[in-house]
Amino acid sequence: MRVRLCAPSTPFTRDDAARVAALAVDYPGVTLDFHPQCFAVQGHFAGADAERLSALLDCANDPACDAVWFARGGYGAVRIAEAALAGLAPAARDKLYLGYSDAGTLLGAFYRAGVGRPIHAPMPADIRRVGGDAAVRRVLGWLTGDRSGEEGAIGPAPVAAFNLMTLAMLVGTPLMPDLAGHVVMIEEVAEYLYAIDRLLFHVTAALAPMGIAGIRLGRVSDVPENDRPFGMEIDAMVRDWCDRRGIAFLGGADIGHDAANKIVPFGLAERAQGQ
């Protein structure tokens, strides 16, 4: 399997790429190809919009490539997502696309458009986390057929997984996928509790009319302290908004901005087995 890596949002480093490549040696069925754009820097971004777009299309439209793995999240993918959809060639429809966090913008957009197979999964940038080697190996193993790294709660219903802020930003845009009948898994990082409550108001208002199968809550980490306690824990907050909207709350999900983040292939589980 040939995997090409690009950075639609923020830059990666050559040192970290070398660490990921060293792990990949243990998976002879996988070849990693880091696009030079991964290491470009223009302010916050991994190069200008045009450079990031060109690299994404170069990887996605490469007929010799089996999967596109987004190197890092951050902010930036939404600035090129619509142009990327317009520039995709037929070869882009036969690939896996892997990432999470801000990369969820592209996963959602591609899922809506029926492009390839979006996969919520750890990214090479997770190599920087404590225990990050395991996160990277989880993906390398999955690419070679090891399904032990998948979220254990995946059942017969189609699934999708998003960072809550990323999903909220997709709502009401041409990139938002139809999640009717799906179990939607959400996670968040570095947001105040009141901001998470606000996001839940917005997201559940959009998901309820779609007729989703329910919501699972992943980990919410690094929550800043406000000047006064919010007065409600995350679990209770999600249950409350699910009750208000008539959405089933289905319990936890083993996803989050950490090294334990599990893999969630979008859509039906049976389809993932065939990849």
C-alpha positions in Angstrom: 0.0 0.0 0.0 1.4 3.4 -1.0 0.4 6.2 1.3 0.9 9.8 0.4 1.0 12.5 3.1 0.1 16.1 2.8 -0.7 18.9 5.3 -3.9 20.8 4.4 -3.8 22.9 7.5 -0.6 23.5 9.5 3.0 22.4 8.9 4.8 19.2 9.9 8.5 18.9 10.6 11.1 16.8 8.8 12.4 15.4 12.2 8.9 14.1 13.1 8.5 12.7 9.6 11.7 10.8 10.0 10.4 9.4 13.3 7.2 8.2 11.6 9.1 6.8 8.7 11.2 4.8 11.2 8.1 3.2 12.7 6.8 2.3 9.2 9.9 0.1 8.6 8.1 -2.5 10.8 5.2 -2.5 8.3 6.7 -3.7 5.0 3.2 -3.6 3.4 3.1 0.2 3.7 5.2 2.8 1.9 5.0 6.4 3.2 5.6 9.3 0.8 5.7 12.7 2.5 4.8 15.5 0.1 7.4 18.4 0.4 4.5 20.7 1.1 4.1 19.1 4.5 7.2 21.1 5.6 6.2 24.4 4.0 5.5 27.4 6.3 3.5 30.5 5.7 2.4 32.1 8.9 0.0 29.7 10.6 -0.3 27.5 7.6 1.7 24.8 5.8 2.2 27.0 2.8 -0.3 29.4 1.1 -3.8 28.2 0.2 -2.7 27.5 -3.4 0.3 25.4 -2.3 -1.8 23.3 0.2 -4.5 22.8 -2.4 -2.0 21.7 -5.1 -0.4 19.2 -2.7 -3.8 17.7 -1.7 -4.9 17.3 -5.3 -1.5 15.9 -6.2 -1.9 13.2 -3.6 -5.6 12.6 -4.1 -5.4 12.4 -7.9 -2.3 10.1 -8.0 -3.5 6.8 -9.5 -0.5 5.0 -7.9 -1.5 6.1 -4.4 -3.9 4.0 -2.2 -4.4 6.3 0.7 -3.9 9.9 1.7 -2.9 10.5 5.3 -3.2 14.1 6.6 0.0 14.9 8.5 -1.4 17.3 11.0 -4.6 19.2 12.0 -4.8 22.8 13.3 -6.8 25.3 11.2 -6.7 25.6 7.4 -8.4 22.8 5.6 -11.7 24.6 5.2 -9.9 27.3 3.2 -9.2 24.8 0.4 -11.9 22.2 0.8 -14.4 23.5 -1.8 -11.7 24.0 -4.4 -10.3 20.6 -3.6 -13.7 19.0 -4.4 -13.8 20.8 -7.7 -10.3 19.6 -8.6 -10.7 15.9 -7.8 -10.1 13.4 -10.7 -11.6 10.0 -10.9 -8.6 8.4 -9.2 -9.4 10.3 -6.0 -12.6 8.2 -5.6 -10.7 4.9 -4.9 -8.6 6.0 -1.9 -8.7 6.0 1.8 -8.4 9.5 3.5 -7.2 9.5 7.1 -7.0 12.1 9.8 -9.0 13.9 12.5 -9.5 17.3 14.2 -9.4 20.0 11.5 -8.9 17.2 8.9 -12.5 16.3 9.7 -13.4 19.2 7.4 -12.1 17.2 4.4 -13.4 13.9 5.7 -16.9 15.4 6.0 -16.7 17.1 2.6 -15.4 13.9 0.9 -18.1 11.8 2.6 -20.8 14.1 1.4 -19.4 13.9 -2.2 -18.9 10.1 -2.1 -15.2 10.5 -2.6 -13.1 7.5 -1.3 -13.4 6.3 2.2 -12.9 8.9 5.0 -11.3 7.4 8.1 -11.2 9.2 11.5 -7.7 8.1 12.6 -4.5 9.3 14.4 -2.2 11.5 12.3 1.6 11.6 12.1 1.7 14.7 14.3 0.5 12.4 17.2 4.1 11.1 17.3 4.7 14.2 19.5 2.3 13.0 22.2 3.2 10.9 25.2 2.7 7.4 23.9 2.4 8.8 20.4 4.3 5.9 18.8 1.3 3.6 19.6 -1.1 6.1 17.9 1.0 6.0 14.7 1.4 2.3 14.8 -2.4 1.9 15.2 -2.8 3.4 11.8 0.1 1.6 10.2 -1.4 -1.7 11.5 -4.9 -0.8 10.3 -3.5 -0.1 6.8 -2.1 -3.6 6.8 -5.3 -5.3 7.9 -5.2 -5.2 11.7 -8.6 -4.0 12.9 -7.8 -4.1 16.6 -7.3 -0.3 16.6 -10.8 0.5 15.6 -13.4 1.9 18.0 -15.0 -1.0 19.7 -18.6 0.4 19.7 -18.9 0.3 16.0 -22.1 -1.7 15.2 -24.5 -2.3 12.4 -25.4 1.4 11.9 -23.1 3.6 9.8 -20.8 5.8 11.8 -18.9 9.1 11.5 -16.6 10.8 14.0 -15.7 14.5 14.3 -14.2 17.0 16.6 -17.2 18.9 17.9 -15.9 22.4 16.8 -15.1 21.1 13.3 -18.6 19.5 12.9 -20.2 22.7 14.1 -18.3 24.7 11.5 -19.6 22.3 8.7 -23.2 22.7 9.7 -25.1 24.9 7.2 -22.3 24.8 4.6 -22.0 23.0 1.3 -19.5 20.6 3.0 -21.9 19.2 5.6 -22.6 15.5 4.9 -26.0 13.8 5.3 -25.7 11.7 8.5 -29.2 10.2 8.5 -29.1 6.9 10.3 -25.5 7.4 11.5 -24.1 7.0 15.0 -22.2 10.3 15.3 -19.1 10.3 17.6 -17.8 13.6 18.9 -14.8 14.7 20.9 -13.3 18.1 21.8 -10.1 19.7 23.1 -9.2 23.0 24.7 -12.7 24.6 24.8 -14.5 26.2 27.8 -17.5 24.2 29.0 -19.8 27.0 28.1 -18.4 27.0 24.6 -19.0 23.2 24.4 -22.6 23.7 25.5 -23.0 26.4 22.8 -21.5 24.0 20.2 -23.9 21.2 21.3 -26.9 23.6 20.9 -25.8 24.3 17.4 -24.8 20.7 16.3 -27.8 18.9 17.8 -30.2 21.3 16.2 -28.8 20.3 12.8 -28.4 16.6 13.5 -31.9 16.0 14.9 -33.8 16.7 11.7 -31.5 14.4 9.8 -32.7 11.5 11.9 -29.3 10.3 13.2 -29.2 7.0 15.1 -27.6 8.7 18.1 -24.5 10.4 19.6 -21.5 8.8 21.3 -19.3 11.1 23.4 -15.5 10.7 23.1 -13.0 12.4 25.4 -13.1 16.1 26.1 -9.6 17.2 27.2 -7.6 20.2 28.3 -10.7 22.2 29.3 -9.7 25.7 30.4 -11.0 27.0 33.7 -13.5 29.8 33.5 -13.9 32.5 36.1 -16.8 30.6 37.6 -17.8 26.9 37.4 -20.2 26.1 34.6 -22.2 23.8 36.9 -22.6 20.8 34.6 -20.2 18.0 33.5 -19.7 17.1 29.9 -21.6 13.9 30.0 -24.7 15.6 31.6 -24.4 18.4 29.0 -24.5 16.0 26.1 -27.4 14.0 27.6 -29.3 17.2 28.2 -29.0 18.4 24.5 -29.8 14.9 23.2 -32.9 14.8 25.4 -34.0 18.3 24.2 -33.6 17.3 20.5 -35.0 13.7 20.8 -31.6 12.2 19.9 -30.5 8.9 21.5 -27.4 9.2 23.7 -25.6 6.0 23.2 -22.7 6.3 25.7 -19.0 6.7 25.2 -16.6 6.5 22.3 -12.9 5.8 22.5 -11.8 8.9 20.5 -10.1 12.1 21.4 -7.1 14.4 21.0 -4.7 11.9 22.6 -2.6 8.9 21.9 -5.4 6.5 22.6 -7.6 7.9 19.8 -9.2 5.0 18.0 -10.0 4.5 14.3 -13.5 5.1 13.0 -14.1 4.3 9.3 -17.0 6.4 8.1 -20.1 4.6 6.9 -20.8 0.9 7.4 -18.4 -1.4 9.2 -18.8 -4.1 6.6 -17.4 -1.8 4.0 -14.3 -1.3 6.1 -13.6 -5.0 6.2 -13.4 -5.0 2.5 -10.7 -2.4 2.3 
